[in-house]
């Protein structure tokens, strides 16, 4: 480091009320700060998590179906595809919940990453945020990120038990799982949209134009 550069940093430290510290000291300060994970302001609301989650999803133009058993999942997916006259050839995550499903005759489910010409993707959410109706999707070998964004139609399954009150709860959950952070974490709230052109909302601008969420409700 040049003397001029060091002098600039010395003056910055002095103005900030910091003493001279080694790189090791500075690193330990940062690590200590990160380990505390201070939480931001938490909004208050009176609704039950599931009720608010569904209401927020609908508010951002997503559709929602609730099911009571995993056995009902294949039919719920087929019903949605039929409603919109969408091809029953879909690409899905390789999670156990989806690979073990008994898909109806006539449906073709391929477990792989998405291609540009795939019309519909199906995955399982890591978690949901009731505060905003947001899906939390973590990348891993079984759930590649391409499934979340490439196809026009995106169907996501979530367990009611995985719906949390606020965004801060999700970061606590990720930190406490003891596996480190996933390579990619995506927060999705509603279908893709933009109003860049003449302030007119257009769906499907940067990702799926339809978002359908299937909630497995607890008994």
Secondary structure per residue as TSV (DSSP state, phi and psi in degrees):
chain	resnum	aa	ss	phi	psi
A	1	X	-	360.0	133.3
A	2	X	-	-69.5	158.1
A	3	X	H	-62.6	-39.0
A	4	X	H	-62.8	-42.2
A	5	X	H	-65.9	-42.9
A	6	X	H	-62.7	-37.1
A	7	X	H	-66.1	-38.3
A	8	X	H	-62.0	-46.6
A	9	X	H	-66.6	-34.6
A	10	X	H	-62.4	-41.7
A	11	X	H	-68.3	-36.3
A	12	X	H	-64.4	-44.7
A	13	X	H	-63.0	-40.0
A	14	X	H	-65.2	-43.4
A	15	X	H	-65.1	-31.3
A	16	X	T	-85.8	-0.3
A	17	X	T	76.7	23.4
A	18	X	-	-101.5	143.2
A	19	X	-	-85.7	172.0
A	20	X	-	-66.9	130.1
A	21	X	-	-134.6	151.4
A	22	X	-	-79.4	166.9
A	23	X	H	-60.2	-35.8
A	24	X	H	-63.2	-43.2
A	25	X	H	-62.7	-43.8
A	26	X	H	-63.1	-40.9
A	27	X	H	-63.2	-41.8
A	28	X	H	-65.5	-33.3
A	29	X	H	-66.0	-44.4
A	30	X	H	-63.3	-46.3
A	31	X	H	-62.5	-38.3
A	32	X	H	-65.1	-41.8
A	33	X	H	-62.4	-45.5
A	34	X	H	-66.5	-33.5
A	35	X	H	-69.0	-20.6
A	36	X	H	-79.7	-27.6
A	37	X	-	48.2	60.3
A	38	X	-	-61.8	138.4
A	39	X	-	-91.7	143.2
A	40	X	-	-78.2	-177.5
A	41	X	-	-59.9	134.9
A	42	X	-	-105.4	119.0
A	43	X	-	-69.4	147.6
A	44	X	-	-103.0	139.2
A	45	X	-	-150.7	155.8
A	46	X	-	-96.3	-17.6
A	47	X	S	-70.2	155.3
A	48	X	-	-65.9	152.5
A	49	X	H	-57.0	-46.7
A	50	X	H	-63.0	-43.6
A	51	X	H	-61.9	-45.8
A	52	X	H	-68.1	-41.4
A	53	X	H	-57.1	-46.9
A	54	X	H	-67.0	-42.4
A	55	X	H	-62.1	-41.7
A	56	X	H	-68.6	-37.8
A	57	X	H	-60.2	-47.0
A	58	X	H	-65.4	-33.4
A	59	X	H	-63.9	-28.3
A	60	X	T	-102.2	23.9
A	61	X	T	75.0	19.1
A	62	X	-	-88.5	160.1
A	63	X	E	-112.2	155.8
A	64	X	E	-138.3	138.5
A	65	X	E	-128.5	140.5
A	66	X	E	-110.1	141.0
A	67	X	E	-130.3	156.7
A	68	X	S	-103.2	-18.4
A	69	X	S	-138.4	155.0
A	70	X	G	-64.5	-28.0
A	71	X	G	-62.6	-23.6
A	72	X	G	-84.6	-7.9
A	73	X	H	-61.9	-50.5
A	74	X	H	-56.0	-41.9
A	75	X	H	-67.6	-35.7
A	76	X	H	-64.7	-39.4
A	77	X	H	-66.6	-45.6
A	78	X	H	-62.5	-40.9
A	79	X	H	-61.4	-41.1
A	80	X	H	-65.5	-44.2
A	81	X	H	-62.2	-41.0
A	82	X	H	-66.3	-38.7
A	83	X	H	-58.9	-38.5
A	84	X	T	-101.0	6.8
A	85	X	T	56.3	45.7
A	86	X	-	-99.3	144.1
A	87	X	-	-53.3	142.8
A	88	X	S	-90.4	14.4
A	89	X	E	-92.4	112.5
A	90	X	E	-127.8	160.3
A	91	X	E	-111.7	138.5
A	92	X	E	-137.1	158.9
A	93	X	-	-66.2	159.2
A	94	X	-	-93.6	23.4
A	95	X	-	-67.5	150.8
A	96	X	H	-56.9	-38.3
A	97	X	H	-58.0	-36.7
A	98	X	H	-89.7	-34.1
A	99	X	H	-72.5	-25.3
A	100	X	T	-90.1	-4.9
A	101	X	-	-69.1	145.4
A	102	X	-	-93.6	92.4
A	103	X	-	-75.2	143.5
A	104	X	-	-62.8	153.6
A	105	X	T	-61.3	135.9
A	106	X	T	100.4	-14.5
A	107	X	-	-93.7	137.2
A	108	X	E	-115.3	115.8
A	109	X	E	-115.8	116.4
A	110	X	E	-106.4	127.2
A	111	X	E	-98.1	99.7
A	112	X	S	-168.2	-179.7
A	113	X	-	-74.6	160.1
A	114	X	-	-81.1	148.0
A	115	X	-	-107.7	165.2
A	116	X	T	-62.5	-26.7
A	117	X	T	-97.0	5.4
A	118	X	-	-73.3	136.1
A	119	X	-	-91.1	-32.9
A	120	X	E	-139.1	135.3
A	121	X	E	-120.9	149.7
A	122	X	E	-133.3	125.5
A	123	X	E	-138.3	177.5
A	124	X	E	-116.0	128.7
A	125	X	-	-73.5	145.7
A	126	X	S	-69.0	-40.9
A	127	X	E	-165.0	174.3
A	128	X	E	-134.8	156.2
A	129	X	E	-116.7	110.7
A	130	X	T	-65.2	-32.1
A	131	X	T	-52.6	-41.0
A	132	X	T	-125.7	-1.8
A	133	X	T	70.2	38.1
A	134	X	E	-101.9	139.2
A	135	X	E	-93.8	138.9
A	136	X	E	-110.3	122.2
A	137	X	E	-124.4	122.1
A	138	X	E	-108.9	130.8
A	139	X	-	-75.4	144.9
A	140	X	B	-163.2	171.8
A	141	X	T	-55.9	-29.3
A	142	X	T	-84.1	-20.4
A	143	X	B	-132.8	78.1
A	144	X	-	-66.6	147.5
A	145	X	T	-63.9	-24.4
A	146	X	H	-57.3	-29.7
A	147	X	H	-63.8	-28.1
A	148	X	H	-77.9	-21.5
A	149	X	H	-128.9	-26.7
A	150	X	S	-76.1	-51.3
A	151	X	S	-68.5	155.8
A	152	X	S	-68.0	-32.9
A	153	X	E	-116.1	127.3
A	154	X	E	-123.1	121.1
A	155	X	E	-111.8	129.3
A	156	X	E	-128.9	133.2
A	157	X	E	-101.6	137.2
A	158	X	E	-141.5	140.9
A	159	X	E	-84.4	137.8
A	160	X	G	-54.8	-35.5
A	161	X	G	-65.3	-17.3
A	162	X	G	-96.2	11.5
A	163	X	E	-95.0	121.9
A	164	X	E	-110.5	163.9
A	165	X	S	-68.7	-44.8
A	166	X	S	-146.7	171.6
A	167	X	H	-61.6	-38.3
A	168	X	H	-60.7	-31.8
A	169	X	H	-62.5	-34.4
A	170	X	H	-67.8	-43.1
A	171	X	H	-65.6	-38.0
A	172	X	H	-61.6	-42.6
A	173	X	H	-61.3	-45.3
A	174	X	H	-65.1	-41.6
A	175	X	H	-67.7	-37.0
A	176	X	H	-83.5	-8.1
A	177	X	T	-73.3	-15.2
A	178	X	S	74.8	15.6
A	179	X	S	-112.6	2.4
A	180	X	-	79.4	170.1
A	181	X	-	-78.6	142.9
A	182	X	-	-62.9	161.3
A	183	X	S	-61.8	-35.6
A	184	X	-	-139.8	134.4
A	185	X	E	-124.9	120.8
A	186	X	E	-114.2	133.3
A	187	X	E	-109.1	116.4
A	188	X	E	-117.6	123.5
A	189	X	-	-122.5	96.0
A	190	X	S	81.5	174.1
A	191	X	S	-63.9	160.5
A	192	X	-	-64.1	140.2
A	193	X	E	-153.9	159.5
A	194	X	E	-151.7	154.7
A	195	X	-	-128.0	27.8
A	196	X	T	-65.5	-31.8
A	197	X	T	-95.7	109.4
A	198	X	T	54.7	27.5
A	199	X	T	56.1	31.0
A	200	X	-	-108.3	126.3
A	201	X	-	-65.2	127.0
A	202	X	E	-123.7	125.3
A	203	X	E	-88.1	150.6
A	204	X	T	81.4	21.4
A	205	X	S	-70.5	-42.2
A	206	X	S	-126.9	14.0
A	207	X	S	175.3	-156.2
A	208	X	-	-57.9	140.1
A	209	X	S	-88.4	-14.0
A	210	X	E	-130.9	137.3
A	211	X	E	-125.5	122.8
A	212	X	E	-123.4	128.3
A	213	X	E	-113.2	129.3
A	214	X	E	-109.3	114.7
A	215	X	E	-100.5	122.9
A	216	X	E	-86.7	103.3
A	217	X	-	-81.8	147.2
A	218	X	-	-78.7	149.9
A	219	X	-	-75.7	360.0
